[in-house]
Every structure is written in structure tokens, then in C-alpha cells.
Amino acid sequence: MANSVWRLIPLLSASGRVQMAIDKWLLEKHLAGKNPPTLRFYTWAPAAISLGYHQQRWPEFWQQLSWEGHESSRLKAYHTICEFLIEGWRAIGVDLHYGEAGRGYIHNPNCFGTATGADLVTVDGCKLIGSAQLRRGDAILQHGSMRLQPDIGLFSQVFGEELIPVKLPLSEGGDDLIATVIDALSAAACRCFDIDLEVRPLSEEEWEDIWELTQKKSIC
């Protein structure tokens, strides 16, 4: 029996608002049966802060910042999806396990300051991947952030605390590092979910729909 086919959208670099509009568009189209399950990787340009749905409070001074440069079933869903992240990172020499903190992240604007059972940390306790989910009907949108090339100065400015670097046994830097991680995680996704990935960039028509979403006051 042939594997099911998921869509793989090539690496995209765009603003936080555009990236979240793409996520919302993908979820809506999948619910409508107009887009298959999709895997995509992206980077922020410029740097952005991603807040969880329940993180309704943040310091007022963030508004002025600019930078040029059912719980058990939910946890099970996180673990099912995150398995490919664990396997993919293991393939490039990084062992990860789930965090153990409670829901204190709701009161902590620094999402990488707390690691819950939905997040992945290294053997020395550093949080490498933070994950969040949005559910609509039978569809799940999982959004994850990986600390590959953090801006230490920006982190300190925003959160007022020092960022502890994650030690990665990878010699590559810049785009080579990102490409290595994407290749490893894409291969792991195919194995974990018994799927094939079809590379299909966003079309001009799809970009037009997404652009309309970016003009709305609330995206997610």
C-alpha cells in the first residue's frame, strides 16, 4: 500500500505576521479539504516573538520595541507529533527529552524559560524546541520554535535575562545548519508518519489569499 503524501513547503523567511497568516491559511484550507497535511520550515525576518494562545500578558514596553536586524489527550497528541523531532535530531547527534514543568509558562513571557511536557530539552536541561497547538475540528496545527541561531543581544533586551546557548555537535553555521536540520527532520517525518513528502511551494494564488489574511487585525 502506498504511503500517503504530505505537502512540504520549502524554507520561507518572512515577518511574524506573514508566517502566522500562512499557518492560519493552511489550517483553514486543510479543514475545507483543499490542502493535504503539510510540513514547513521557516525563519523570522525580522526577528519576532511568538506567544502561545494562553500567554495573554506581556510587558508593556514590548509595544515600543523594534529591531533592525483535556490535558492528557493533548499531551499525547504533542508526543505523537514531536516524535519525528526527537528522531530527526537524534540522527544528527542531539538527544532530546520532554520537559517536566507545569503551566507556569502562562505567566512567563519568556517561552524558553520554561519547558513543559510538550517541549523538548537537551540532556543538560536546555530547552531547544518549544511547541504549541491550535485545534479546529479534527485538524491540529502544531507550531514549533527551534533555537538554531538566537540573537543573544535581542533576547537580553526583550526578556532582561541572559540566554544560555544550546550546545549542538554541528560544525555547520548559517544556512548550512538550517539545511542540515531540515533534511534530517523531513526524513524523520517520512519514517515516523509513514508518508512521502511532495515539495510544493506556495502559488501566486495562494499568496494572494494569505496576503488578505495579513491585512486583518487578528490573525490567530
N, C-alpha and C positions, 0 to 999 in steps of 0.2 A: 504494500500500500504506500502510495507516495506521501511524502511529508506535506503538511500544509505550508503555504507560502505567506510570509510576513513581508511587509514593506520596510526597506531600510532607506532612510533619508540621509544623504551624505552630510558630513560635518558642516554646520552653519555657524557663522559668527554674526551676532546681531544684538540689539539692545534687549534689556529685560522685558520691556513691554511687547516687543515683537515676538520674542521667544514664548512668552506666556500666551499670546494670541494664537501662535501656531499650535501649542498644546490644546487650547480650548477648541480650536477648529478641528483638530484630529479627533478629539473625543466626540464632538457633535457629529462628525461625518461617520465615525465608526458606529455610533448608536443608530444612525439612519441607514446603516448597511451600505454606505457609499465609499468606505475605505477599510482595508483589511487591518488586522493588528499591526502596529508599527513600532519600530525601534529607531531612535535617532540620537545623535550626539551633537552637542553644541557648546559654544563658548560665549561668554558675555562680552559685548563691545559697545559702550564702555563697561567698566566693572559695575556690578549690580548686587543688590541684596535680595535674596529670595526668602520670603517669610511663609511659614506654614499657615494653614487656614485658621487655626486657633490662636495664632500669635497676633492678637488684635491690638497689642500695646507696643509702642516703641518710643525711644527718646525723641522729644520734640525737635532737638537740634538736627535730627536726620533730614528734616524737611528742607534745611538750608544747605545740606552737603552737596557738593558737586566734585567730580573727579575727571580730570582730563586723562587721561591715561585709563457593635458588640465586640468587645476588645479582643477576645481570644481569636475569633474568626478573622478579624482584621490583621492580627499579628501573623496568623497562618498565611494569609494572602501575601503579606510582606515577605515572609520567609520563602514562599514558593517563587516569587518573582526575583528575590535577591540571590537565589541560589546560583544564577548564572554569573552574578557579580563576584561571588566568592570563588567559583571555579575559574573564571577568567583571570582574576588577579593572582590566584594560586599558580596559574600557568606561567606567569611572569615573575614568580618568586616572592609573592606577598601573601601571607596567611592572614585572613580576616575572621573575626567572630562578631556576634551580635553584642550590642551594648546592654547594660543592665539597669540604667537609670529609669526613674518613673517619669511622670508627665510634667516634671518641673520645667521642661523646655518652654512651656506656655508662658512662663513669667520671665524667661531669659531671652533677650533679643539676640544674643549670640547663639545661633543654632548649632555651631560647632563646639559650644561649651558644655553640651550635654549629649550623651549617647544613649538612646532608648533601645528597646528590643527590636526596633525597626531600622536601626542604624548599624553601620559596620565599622569596627575599630581594629587597629593593628595589635600585634602581640604585646607591644609596650603601652597599650592603652590610648593611643592617639586616634581620634575619630577621622577616618578617611572619607567615608561616604555617608551623607545624610539623605534620608528618603521621606517622601510624603505622598499621600494618596488622595485622589478625588474620585468618588464613586457616583455614577449616574446609571440607574437601572442595572443592567447586567455587565456594564463596562467599568473598567478600572483604569484610571490614568495615574501612573506612578512617575513621579518627578524625583530625580536624584541629583545631588551635587557632589562632585569629587574634588578633593583638594590636590590638584596637579601642579598648578603654578600660582599659588596665592600671592597677592601683593601685601607683604608684611607691613609696610608703612600705612597703606589704606586700612588694613584690618585694625591696626592700633588706633588710627584716627576715629574710626567708626565705633569700636567697642571699648576703647580705653583700656585695653589689656594686651599682653604680648601673645602672639601666635606661636605655638610650639610646632616647629616644622615636622612633617611626617617623613621618616627615613625610608626611601624607596631604593631597592637594589637595581636601579635602572641607570645606565650611563647616558641615555639619550636625553636631550633637552629640547625645549620649544616644541615645534610642530612634530618632530620625530617622536617625542614622548607621547604626545596625544595620539599619533597614528598607531604606535605600538599598543596602547591601551585599547583603542577602538577595535583593532584587528583581533586582539585576544578576547575581548568581551563579545564581539559579534560571533566568533567561532564557538564560544561557550554557550551563547544563547541558542544556537542551532542544535547543539548537543543536549542541552537541558530541556528544551521545549519540543524537540523532535520536529524542527521546522527547517525550511530553506528561506534564505533572505534574498529578496529581489531589490536591487538598488534602483530607486526611482525618485529623482529629485522632485521638488515642488514645481508644478507647471505654472505658466503665467496666469492662467485662470484661477488656480488655487491661491496664488499670491494675491490676486485681486480680492478674493473672499477674506483672506487673512488681514489684508490692509484695512478692510472695512471694520474688522474687529478691533484693530488698534485705535480707531477713532472713538470707540465707546469709552465712557468714563470708567466703567468697571469691567475688567476682563475676566477675572475668576471669582 
